[in-house]
Amino acid sequence: MTSLWDHMKPAARIPAPVSFEQTGSRVAGVLRIRWDDGVQTEISSRELRLGCPCAACVEEWSGRRTVDASQVPDSIGVTALEPVGNYAVSIVFTDSHSTGIYSWKTLRSLGTVR
């Protein structure tokens, strides 16, 4: 007899960060992430802020971004990174925005492979 579990497809494993390094100045810097699959990505502080997945930055029902890019300065920086379980990181920005929880999948999609 087969069960429901026998018919479920396994989910693809999402790579996890091994290290985070902030390069450049705290203002307008770049976050470099090394992943456990050997890939290294970089994301500017501004790209991180514009990609924030929180409810204040993304409309819940439509998924439409509500952040006005013209209101996010090129000089924005990251002041803190806080782990959220084993799946994400919370980022605090120099504009005091701190409500986004960036999953590993989100960080990987925002980053540029180097």
N, C-alpha and C positions, 0 to 999 in steps of 0.2 A: 504494500500500500504506500502510495506517495503522499507527501504532505505539501502544504503551501510552500514551505521552505525549499523544496526540491525544484520548484518552478521559478524561484526568484533569481534574478541576475545579480551577481556581485557588483557592488559599486566600485568604480575606479578609485584607486587610492590617490588622495590629494597630497602632493609633496608638502613637507613641513619645513619651516625655516630652521637653520642651524645657528645662524648669527645675524644680528642687525648691526649696521655700522652707519653712523651719520657722518657724511663727508662735507667738506666746505664749512661755512659758518652755520651757526644755529639758525640764523636768518637766511632764507633762500638756499638752504642746503639740500642735499640729496640723501635719501635713505637707500643704502646698499644692503641687499638681503642675499645671503647664501642659503641655498636650499639643499635638503638631504639627497636630492637626485643629481647634485653637482652643478646645477644651474645657478647663475648669479644674476639678479635683476637690480635695477636702479629706478627710483621714483623720486621726482622732485617734491619738495614740501608742498608746493602749489598744486601739483597733480594729485597728491594725497588728499588735500583739503577739498579740491573740486570733486574728487571721487568718493567723498564721505557717504557711507550707506545709511546714516541715521534717519529717523523719521522727520527731523527738521530740514533735511537736505533732499529727501526723496519722498514724493507723494505716495502714500501707502497703497492706494487702490490702482493708480495708473502706472506707477513706477517712474513718473516724470520727475526729472531733477528740478528742484526749486531754488537751488543756489544760483545767484546771479554772478557769473564769472567775472564781470567787471568790478564786483565788490571784493574780490579776493586778490590782494596785492601780490605782485611778483616776489616781494620781500617776505612773505609769510614763512614762518619756520615752525619746527616741531620742538616743543619743550619737554615732552615726556612720552615714553612708551610704557604701557602697563600690560602685562599678560592677562588674557581672559581665558581661563582653563587651558586646555591643550589644543585649541582650535583657532585662536584669534588674538588680536592685540588692540588695546584702546589707545588712541593717540590724542595728545593734548597739543593744541596749536598756539602760536603767539597771539592770535586773536581771541583766545580763551575758549574756543570751541573744543568740546571734549566728549561729545555724546556718541561718536561713531565707534562701532566695534567692527574692525576690519578682519574678516576671516582670512585664513590662509588662501583660500580660493580667490577672494577679492584682491588681496595683495598681489598674488601671482598675476592676475589679469591686468592690474594697473601698471605693473612693472615692465620695463624694457630690458630684454635679455642683453647682457654684456659679455 
